[in-house]
Amino acid sequence: MPGLHITDQQVHRYMSQRRHHTQAVAAAKAGISERSARRIDKNPQLPSQKKRERHWRTRPDPLEQIWPRVEELLKIGGILSVTIFETVQDEFGEDAVPDGVRRTLERRIARWRALNGGEKEIFFPQHHEIGRQGLLDFTVADDLHVTIAGQRFDHRLFHFRLASSGWEDSAVVLGGESFTALSEHLQDALWKLGGAPAELRSDSLSAAYKNLDVDAQRDFTRNYEALCRHYGMTPTRNNKGVAHENGSIEAPNGHLKRRLDQALRRRGSRDFLSIEDYRRFIHQEVAKQNRRRARLVDDERRVLKPLPPKRTTDFTLVSADVTRNSTISVDRITYSVPSRLIGYRLHAHLYDDRVEFFLGPDRVMTADRVRVKHAERGHNIDFRHFIGNLKRKPQALRYLVYRNALFPTHAYTRAWQALDAALDARQACRDMVALLDIAATGNCVDALALRIEAALDRGKLPNVAKLKSEFLPTVRSRVDVSIPPPDFAGYNHLLANAQVL
């Protein structure tokens, strides 16, 4: 048919029919014209073997005038096609280089680069021997849009994975890419796995080094190498800024977050009551994926290195003195401690999510770790540590430096604002301290907060006396008990029986 190219199959059919039929009949059976049949008889070469390149143009070349300039621009490393188009359009004008030739130019540039461009980077597929390599990374998980008790929860995920079997573990990281988070969660993963790979691969951990001076960077490196040495692993890193060299963890980072996103969609809510609830959710989802690889994981576990007898340090150690304010300063955060520790030197173990305080070998308390921006300071104050002294000196509350941090919930902050506005200074302080004393003595912070909120919502002040009687009922008077004197005759009877025996 006119306008259609003859195929190899049509030529084969024509030549087969030509042995038994005339040229016209064979051409008709092959679906070609007699003129095409005559050409095939003269040259039986298949169409696929013939050169079809056209050596003439059907219209003028729209790039002929600008192409020498384009080739000059192509010598600039990393220049984009759109940049070249905009440059020549600025130089030659829109009449010479209209918008309609942009796609033509981009196709011509792509062909030029294929024929004359430099070498491109090659991605070499790797064979992963079982038990040889484990990989770790931190990945930002803000795009999961998780909330804790209705509050936005920006966080990272620590991700460890075996390159061969694909066994993985993940943990919520509240801070940044710190050695503390790396050490704690890596060791958690290794002890869950029950063994250690021969090599531990990571990226350059640039975020961990970002705000560190040279000495701190050396400390980070030494600590990281010591951690790997403790488990018999050889630490390796990919080149800085070349993420695909750690591709066996970079791509699974995306897979992990995609699975979590799908699980959150199935769950129907991205809100969790607490961080611990969210951690359990992640653990369950990761465990599901590991069960799917159970056979491969079992094979790899058999060749992993055995774990050492115990874990190594997975915290940062800071020592500081307890001030006469009954506080201790750790990493720009002021933590309150029981007043009995004033004057003592405590050792603080800084984990990713908590701080544990020790007096010698004894742990005296644990507090949630508070994080602030680099130039700021923060407070973690437990009002129970101060309530005994505040009862004796309630006026100290008014201008207390960390007064707002002292209130356990927003309800108590509202109560203070209402009391301070309605009462004189002394009475406001006494009533507020009394409310805190009720919360501490009755261990009823949340229940009392609900009662305070209800009173304030009605436009009334909390009734301290009524709340005290409700949450701290007085001890009832003792009932006199009459105990009759013992009957000594019974003892005489026992003695008599003993002599008989």
Sequence and secondary structure as in RCSB ss.txt:
>XXXX:A:sequence
MPGLHITDQQVHRYMSQRRHHTQAVAAAKAGISERSARRIDKNPQLPSQKKRERHWRTRPDPLEQIWPRVEELLK
IGGILSVTIFETVQDEFGEDAVPDGVRRTLERRIARWRALNGGEKEIFFPQHHEIGRQGLLDFTVADDLHVTIAG
QRFDHRLFHFRLASSGWEDSAVVLGGESFTALSEHLQDALWKLGGAPAELRSDSLSAAYKNLDVDAQRDFTRNYE
ALCRHYGMTPTRNNKGVAHENGSIEAPNGHLKRRLDQALRRRGSRDFLSIEDYRRFIHQEVAKQNRRRARLVDDE
RRVLKPLPPKRTTDFTLVSADVTRNSTISVDRITYSVPSRLIGYRLHAHLYDDRVEFFLGPDRVMTADRVRVKHA
ERGHNIDFRHFIGNLKRKPQALRYLVYRNALFPTHAYTRAWQALDAALDARQACRDMVALLDIAATGNCVDALAL
RIEAALDRGKLPNVAKLKSEFLPTVRSRVDVSIPPPDFAGYNHLLANAQVL
>XXXX:A:secstr
 TT    HHHHHHHHHHHTTS HHHHHHHHT  HHHHHHHHH    GGGS     S SS  TTTTTHHHHHHHHT
STT  HHHHHHHHHHHH TTTS GGGHHHHHHHHHHHHHHH             TTTEEEEEEEE GGG  EETT
EE   EEEEEEETTT  EEEEEESS S HHHHHHHHHHHHHHHTSB SEEEE   HHHHTT  HHHHHHHHHHHH
HHHHHTT EEEE  TT GGGGHHHHHHHHHHHHHHHHHHHHHT  EESSHHHHHHHHHHHHHHHHHHTHHHHHHH
HTTSB   SS    SEEEEEE  TTSEEEETTEEEE  GGGTT EEEEEE SSEEEEEETTEEEEEEE     TT
  EEE  GGGTHHHHHH GGGGTT TTHHHHSSSHHHHHHHHHHHHHS HHHHHHHHHHHHHHHHHTT HHHHHH
HHHHHHHTT    HHHHHHHHS               HHHHHHHHHHHHH 
